[in-house]
Amino acid sequence: MMLGNETELLNTRTKLRELQERYEALRIDLSEDPRVRRLTMMSLRRLINQLTEEITRFESHLHQV
């Protein structure tokens, strides 16, 4: 997926921040089932990496134009 405009960039940055906050909260909260917690953290990390890559691609494309 490629971000198409500044609005999508802002929305993606907001979502990225929320995912990072959730990841950090889960990292600290040890009350969850360890297996579920680990799998959730893996999923969140994958999404965080994907959104970071999309933002980087969009910003790099802006600088090329």
Biopython code that builds the backbone (N, CA, C, O; Angstrom):
import numpy as np
from Bio.PDB.StructureBuilder import StructureBuilder

atoms = [
    (1, "MET", "N", (0.840, -1.174, 0.000)),
    (1, "MET", "CA", (0.000, 0.000, 0.000)),
    (1, "MET", "C", (0.885, 1.237, 0.000)),
    (1, "MET", "O", (1.898, 1.287, 0.697)),
    (2, "MET", "N", (0.501, 2.219, -0.774)),
    (2, "MET", "CA", (1.250, 3.461, -0.853)),
    (2, "MET", "C", (0.354, 4.604, -0.404)),
    (2, "MET", "O", (-0.792, 4.719, -0.839)),
    (3, "LEU", "N", (0.887, 5.441, 0.464)),
    (3, "LEU", "CA", (0.133, 6.605, 0.899)),
    (3, "LEU", "C", (-0.024, 7.552, -0.279)),
    (3, "LEU", "O", (0.900, 7.734, -1.072)),
    (4, "GLY", "N", (-1.203, 8.154, -0.386)),
    (4, "GLY", "CA", (-1.488, 8.969, -1.562)),
    (4, "GLY", "C", (-1.424, 10.469, -1.350)),
    (4, "GLY", "O", (-1.263, 11.218, -2.313)),
    (5, "ASN", "N", (-1.549, 10.930, -0.101)),
    (5, "ASN", "CA", (-1.552, 12.369, 0.125)),
    (5, "ASN", "C", (-1.206, 12.685, 1.581)),
    (5, "ASN", "O", (-1.010, 11.785, 2.397)),
    (6, "GLU", "N", (-1.135, 13.974, 1.885)),
    (6, "GLU", "CA", (-0.753, 14.428, 3.225)),
    (6, "GLU", "C", (-1.747, 13.974, 4.299)),
    (6, "GLU", "O", (-1.348, 13.678, 5.426)),
    (7, "THR", "N", (-3.030, 13.918, 3.958)),
    (7, "THR", "CA", (-4.034, 13.480, 4.924)),
    (7, "THR", "C", (-3.787, 12.031, 5.329)),
    (7, "THR", "O", (-3.836, 11.696, 6.512)),
    (8, "GLU", "N", (-3.525, 11.184, 4.357)),
    (8, "GLU", "CA", (-3.220, 9.781, 4.653)),
    (8, "GLU", "C", (-1.938, 9.677, 5.477)),
    (8, "GLU", "O", (-1.835, 8.831, 6.365)),
    (9, "LEU", "N", (-0.964, 10.536, 5.182)),
    (9, "LEU", "CA", (0.278, 10.549, 5.954)),
    (9, "LEU", "C", (-0.011, 10.893, 7.416)),
    (9, "LEU", "O", (0.483, 10.220, 8.320)),
    (10, "LEU", "N", (-0.795, 11.919, 7.647)),
    (10, "LEU", "CA", (-1.136, 12.315, 9.021)),
    (10, "LEU", "C", (-1.903, 11.212, 9.746)),
    (10, "LEU", "O", (-1.626, 10.916, 10.908)),
    (11, "ASN", "N", (-2.857, 10.612, 9.062)),
    (11, "ASN", "CA", (-3.625, 9.514, 9.661)),
    (11, "ASN", "C", (-2.726, 8.315, 9.995)),
    (11, "ASN", "O", (-2.888, 7.675, 11.035)),
    (12, "THR", "N", (-1.789, 8.027, 9.107)),
    (12, "THR", "CA", (-0.879, 6.910, 9.325)),
    (12, "THR", "C", (0.052, 7.196, 10.494)),
    (12, "THR", "O", (0.341, 6.301, 11.288)),
    (13, "ARG", "N", (0.524, 8.430, 10.609)),
    (13, "ARG", "CA", (1.359, 8.801, 11.751)),
    (13, "ARG", "C", (0.593, 8.660, 13.068)),
    (13, "ARG", "O", (1.147, 8.207, 14.070)),
    (14, "THR", "N", (-0.680, 9.051, 13.057)),
    (14, "THR", "CA", (-1.512, 8.917, 14.254)),
    (14, "THR", "C", (-1.671, 7.451, 14.623)),
    (14, "THR", "O", (-1.513, 7.075, 15.785)),
    (15, "LYS", "N", (-1.983, 6.626, 13.634)),
    (15, "LYS", "CA", (-2.153, 5.188, 13.882)),
    (15, "LYS", "C", (-0.846, 4.575, 14.378)),
    (15, "LYS", "O", (-0.856, 3.738, 15.281)),
    (16, "LEU", "N", (0.280, 4.988, 13.793)),
    (16, "LEU", "CA", (1.585, 4.483, 14.209)),
    (16, "LEU", "C", (1.842, 4.826, 15.675)),
    (16, "LEU", "O", (2.283, 3.973, 16.446)),
    (17, "ARG", "N", (1.570, 6.058, 16.057)),
    (17, "ARG", "CA", (1.770, 6.465, 17.448)),
    (17, "ARG", "C", (0.904, 5.636, 18.399)),
    (17, "ARG", "O", (1.362, 5.226, 19.465)),
    (18, "GLU", "N", (-0.343, 5.393, 18.009)),
    (18, "GLU", "CA", (-1.242, 4.586, 18.843)),
    (18, "GLU", "C", (-0.740, 3.149, 18.977)),
    (18, "GLU", "O", (-0.796, 2.567, 20.061)),
    (19, "LEU", "N", (-0.255, 2.587, 17.888)),
    (19, "LEU", "CA", (0.284, 1.220, 17.932)),
    (19, "LEU", "C", (1.524, 1.156, 18.807)),
    (19, "LEU", "O", (1.706, 0.206, 19.569)),
    (20, "GLN", "N", (2.381, 2.171, 18.697)),
    (20, "GLN", "CA", (3.587, 2.202, 19.527)),
    (20, "GLN", "C", (3.229, 2.322, 21.005)),
    (20, "GLN", "O", (3.858, 1.688, 21.852)),
    (21, "GLU", "N", (2.232, 3.125, 21.310)),
    (21, "GLU", "CA", (1.784, 3.259, 22.699)),
    (21, "GLU", "C", (1.213, 1.944, 23.218)),
    (21, "GLU", "O", (1.479, 1.554, 24.355)),
    (22, "ARG", "N", (0.438, 1.269, 22.396)),
    (22, "ARG", "CA", (-0.134, -0.029, 22.784)),
    (22, "ARG", "C", (0.957, -1.069, 22.991)),
    (22, "ARG", "O", (0.909, -1.853, 23.939)),
    (23, "TYR", "N", (1.937, -1.069, 22.098)),
    (23, "TYR", "CA", (3.053, -2.003, 22.215)),
    (23, "TYR", "C", (3.798, -1.762, 23.529)),
    (23, "TYR", "O", (4.102, -2.706, 24.258)),
    (24, "GLU", "N", (4.083, -0.516, 23.822)),
    (24, "GLU", "CA", (4.808, -0.174, 25.044)),
    (24, "GLU", "C", (4.005, -0.551, 26.286)),
    (24, "GLU", "O", (4.565, -1.071, 27.251)),
    (25, "ALA", "N", (2.708, -0.295, 26.269)),
    (25, "ALA", "CA", (1.858, -0.655, 27.412)),
    (25, "ALA", "C", (1.845, -2.164, 27.609)),
    (25, "ALA", "O", (1.888, -2.642, 28.743)),
    (26, "LEU", "N", (1.786, -2.903, 26.533)),
    (26, "LEU", "CA", (1.769, -4.355, 26.616)),
    (26, "LEU", "C", (3.119, -4.896, 27.089)),
    (26, "LEU", "O", (3.176, -5.893, 27.809)),
    (27, "ARG", "N", (4.188, -4.242, 26.684)),
    (27, "ARG", "CA", (5.530, -4.656, 27.106)),
    (27, "ARG", "C", (5.677, -4.543, 28.625)),
    (27, "ARG", "O", (6.343, -5.364, 29.256)),
    (28, "ILE", "N", (5.053, -3.528, 29.198)),
    (28, "ILE", "CA", (5.141, -3.274, 30.640)),
    (28, "ILE", "C", (4.157, -4.141, 31.422)),
    (28, "ILE", "O", (4.459, -4.583, 32.531)),
    (29, "ASP", "N", (2.985, -4.381, 30.844)),
    (29, "ASP", "CA", (1.920, -5.122, 31.535)),
    (29, "ASP", "C", (2.164, -6.626, 31.442)),
    (29, "ASP", "O", (1.997, -7.231, 30.383)),
    (30, "LEU", "N", (2.554, -7.208, 32.548)),
    (30, "LEU", "CA", (2.854, -8.644, 32.558)),
    (30, "LEU", "C", (1.661, -9.485, 33.005)),
    (30, "LEU", "O", (1.799, -10.692, 33.206)),
    (31, "SER", "N", (0.493, -8.866, 33.162)),
    (31, "SER", "CA", (-0.673, -9.601, 33.645)),
    (31, "SER", "C", (-1.343, -10.449, 32.554)),
    (31, "SER", "O", (-2.115, -11.360, 32.853)),
    (32, "GLU", "N", (-1.039, -10.141, 31.292)),
    (32, "GLU", "CA", (-1.620, -10.910, 30.187)),
    (32, "GLU", "C", (-1.021, -12.314, 30.138)),
    (32, "GLU", "O", (0.074, -12.546, 30.649)),
    (33, "ASP", "N", (-1.738, -13.238, 29.526)),
    (33, "ASP", "CA", (-1.210, -14.572, 29.266)),
    (33, "ASP", "C", (0.067, -14.413, 28.432)),
    (33, "ASP", "O", (0.040, -13.733, 27.407)),
    (34, "PRO", "N", (1.178, -15.021, 28.846)),
    (34, "PRO", "CA", (2.460, -14.819, 28.156)),
    (34, "PRO", "C", (2.428, -15.144, 26.661)),
    (34, "PRO", "O", (3.014, -14.419, 25.856)),
    (35, "ARG", "N", (1.757, -16.214, 26.294)),
    (35, "ARG", "CA", (1.704, -16.587, 24.872)),
    (35, "ARG", "C", (0.907, -15.571, 24.070)),
    (35, "ARG", "O", (1.334, -15.147, 22.996)),
    (36, "VAL", "N", (-0.247, -15.184, 24.591)),
    (36, "VAL", "CA", (-1.088, -14.195, 23.907)),
    (36, "VAL", "C", (-0.357, -12.856, 23.827)),
    (36, "VAL", "O", (-0.391, -12.170, 22.805)),
    (37, "ARG", "N", (0.297, -12.505, 24.917)),
    (37, "ARG", "CA", (1.047, -11.248, 24.965)),
    (37, "ARG", "C", (2.155, -11.248, 23.911)),
    (37, "ARG", "O", (2.322, -10.269, 23.184)),
    (38, "ARG", "N", (2.903, -12.335, 23.829)),
    (38, "ARG", "CA", (3.992, -12.437, 22.850)),
    (38, "ARG", "C", (3.471, -12.348, 21.420)),
    (38, "ARG", "O", (4.036, -11.634, 20.592)),
    (39, "LEU", "N", (2.400, -13.069, 21.135)),
    (39, "LEU", "CA", (1.828, -13.048, 19.787)),
    (39, "LEU", "C", (1.270, -11.663, 19.437)),
    (39, "LEU", "O", (1.427, -11.186, 18.313)),
    (40, "THR", "N", (0.627, -11.035, 20.403)),
    (40, "THR", "CA", (0.092, -9.693, 20.174)),
    (40, "THR", "C", (1.227, -8.709, 19.915)),
    (40, "THR", "O", (1.135, -7.866, 19.022)),
    (41, "MET", "N", (2.282, -8.818, 20.686)),
    (41, "MET", "CA", (3.425, -7.924, 20.495)),
    (41, "MET", "C", (4.088, -8.147, 19.129)),
    (41, "MET", "O", (4.522, -7.192, 18.484)),
    (42, "MET", "N", (4.162, -9.389, 18.701)),
    (42, "MET", "CA", (4.717, -9.675, 17.375)),
    (42, "MET", "C", (3.862, -9.040, 16.289)),
    (42, "MET", "O", (4.385, -8.459, 15.337)),
    (43, "SER", "N", (2.557, -9.150, 16.434)),
    (43, "SER", "CA", (1.635, -8.565, 15.459)),
    (43, "SER", "C", (1.743, -7.043, 15.447)),
    (43, "SER", "O", (1.789, -6.424, 14.384)),
    (44, "LEU", "N", (1.784, -6.453, 16.630)),
    (44, "LEU", "CA", (1.920, -4.999, 16.720)),
    (44, "LEU", "C", (3.234, -4.546, 16.101)),
    (44, "LEU", "O", (3.265, -3.549, 15.380)),
    (45, "ARG", "N", (4.314, -5.262, 16.370)),
    (45, "ARG", "CA", (5.624, -4.895, 15.820)),
    (45, "ARG", "C", (5.595, -4.955, 14.297)),
    (45, "ARG", "O", (6.168, -4.098, 13.625)),
    (46, "ARG", "N", (4.929, -5.967, 13.758)),
    (46, "ARG", "CA", (4.813, -6.099, 12.296)),
    (46, "ARG", "C", (4.062, -4.897, 11.711)),
    (46, "ARG", "O", (4.478, -4.333, 10.699)),
    (47, "LEU", "N", (2.959, -4.511, 12.351)),
    (47, "LEU", "CA", (2.190, -3.349, 11.889)),
    (47, "LEU", "C", (2.992, -2.054, 12.023)),
    (47, "LEU", "O", (2.964, -1.205, 11.132)),
    (48, "ILE", "N", (3.699, -1.909, 13.129)),
    (48, "ILE", "CA", (4.534, -0.723, 13.337)),
    (48, "ILE", "C", (5.584, -0.624, 12.238)),
    (48, "ILE", "O", (5.801, 0.449, 11.676)),
    (49, "ASN", "N", (6.226, -1.725, 11.936)),
    (49, "ASN", "CA", (7.240, -1.732, 10.870)),
    (49, "ASN", "C", (6.631, -1.393, 9.513)),
    (49, "ASN", "O", (7.222, -0.648, 8.732)),
    (50, "GLN", "N", (5.464, -1.935, 9.238)),
    (50, "GLN", "CA", (4.792, -1.679, 7.961)),
    (50, "GLN", "C", (4.439, -0.206, 7.818)),
    (50, "GLN", "O", (4.691, 0.392, 6.772)),
    (51, "LEU", "N", (3.858, 0.387, 8.860)),
    (51, "LEU", "CA", (3.478, 1.797, 8.785)),
    (51, "LEU", "C", (4.702, 2.702, 8.696)),
    (51, "LEU", "O", (4.691, 3.704, 7.980)),
    (52, "THR", "N", (5.751, 2.348, 9.422)),
    (52, "THR", "CA", (6.992, 3.119, 9.352)),
    (52, "THR", "C", (7.549, 3.096, 7.934)),
    (52, "THR", "O", (8.006, 4.117, 7.420)),
    (53, "GLU", "N", (7.506, 1.932, 7.313)),
    (53, "GLU", "CA", (7.985, 1.800, 5.936)),
    (53, "GLU", "C", (7.134, 2.623, 4.968)),
    (53, "GLU", "O", (7.673, 3.272, 4.071)),
    (54, "GLU", "N", (5.815, 2.603, 5.141)),
    (54, "GLU", "CA", (4.930, 3.387, 4.279)),
    (54, "GLU", "C", (5.211, 4.884, 4.417)),
    (54, "GLU", "O", (5.239, 5.606, 3.420)),
    (55, "ILE", "N", (5.415, 5.345, 5.635)),
    (55, "ILE", "CA", (5.719, 6.758, 5.870)),
    (55, "ILE", "C", (7.044, 7.123, 5.210)),
    (55, "ILE", "O", (7.158, 8.157, 4.551)),
    (56, "THR", "N", (8.035, 6.271, 5.393)),
    (56, "THR", "CA", (9.353, 6.529, 4.809)),
    (56, "THR", "C", (9.276, 6.582, 3.292)),
    (56, "THR", "O", (9.869, 7.463, 2.669)),
    (57, "ARG", "N", (8.550, 5.647, 2.695)),
    (57, "ARG", "CA", (8.385, 5.634, 1.239)),
    (57, "ARG", "C", (7.725, 6.907, 0.743)),
    (57, "ARG", "O", (8.172, 7.505, -0.236)),
    (58, "PHE", "N", (6.651, 7.324, 1.424)),
    (58, "PHE", "CA", (5.927, 8.523, 1.003)),
    (58, "PHE", "C", (6.824, 9.758, 1.125)),
    (58, "PHE", "O", (6.878, 10.580, 0.210)),
    (59, "GLU", "N", (7.525, 9.889, 2.253)),
    (59, "GLU", "CA", (8.384, 11.043, 2.454)),
    (59, "GLU", "C", (9.548, 11.052, 1.469)),
    (59, "GLU", "O", (9.950, 12.115, 0.995)),
    (60, "SER", "N", (10.087, 9.888, 1.160)),
    (60, "SER", "CA", (11.177, 9.812, 0.196)),
    (60, "SER", "C", (10.684, 10.200, -1.207)),
    (60, "SER", "O", (11.406, 10.836, -1.976)),
    (61, "HIS", "N", (9.457, 9.810, -1.521)),
    (61, "HIS", "CA", (8.873, 10.179, -2.813)),
    (61, "HIS", "C", (8.668, 11.692, -2.891)),
    (61, "HIS", "O", (8.875, 12.285, -3.950)),
    (62, "LEU", "N", (8.267, 12.320, -1.794)),
    (62, "LEU", "CA", (8.085, 13.780, -1.764)),
    (62, "LEU", "C", (9.389, 14.511, -2.049)),
    (62, "LEU", "O", (9.404, 15.530, -2.739)),
    (63, "HIS", "N", (10.475, 13.983, -1.513)),
    (63, "HIS", "CA", (11.779, 14.639, -1.677)),
    (63, "HIS", "C", (12.331, 14.444, -3.073)),
    (63, "HIS", "O", (13.197, 15.204, -3.506)),
    (64, "GLN", "N", (11.847, 13.439, -3.788)),
    (64, "GLN", "CA", (12.319, 13.189, -5.146)),
    (64, "GLN", "C", (11.645, 14.095, -6.163)),
    (64, "GLN", "O", (12.195, 14.371, -7.229)),
    (65, "VAL", "N", (10.442, 14.554, -5.820)),
    (65, "VAL", "CA", (9.653, 15.363, -6.770)),
    (65, "VAL", "C", (10.125, 16.772, -6.820)),
    (65, "VAL", "O", (9.573, 17.582, -7.564)),
]
sb = StructureBuilder()
sb.init_structure("model")
sb.init_model(0)
sb.init_chain("A")
sb.init_seg("    ")
for serial, (resi, resn, name, xyz) in enumerate(atoms, 1):
    if name == "N":
        sb.init_residue(resn, " ", resi, " ")
    sb.init_atom(name, np.array(xyz, "f"), 0.0, 1.0, " ", f" {name:<3s}", serial, name[0])
structure = sb.get_structure()
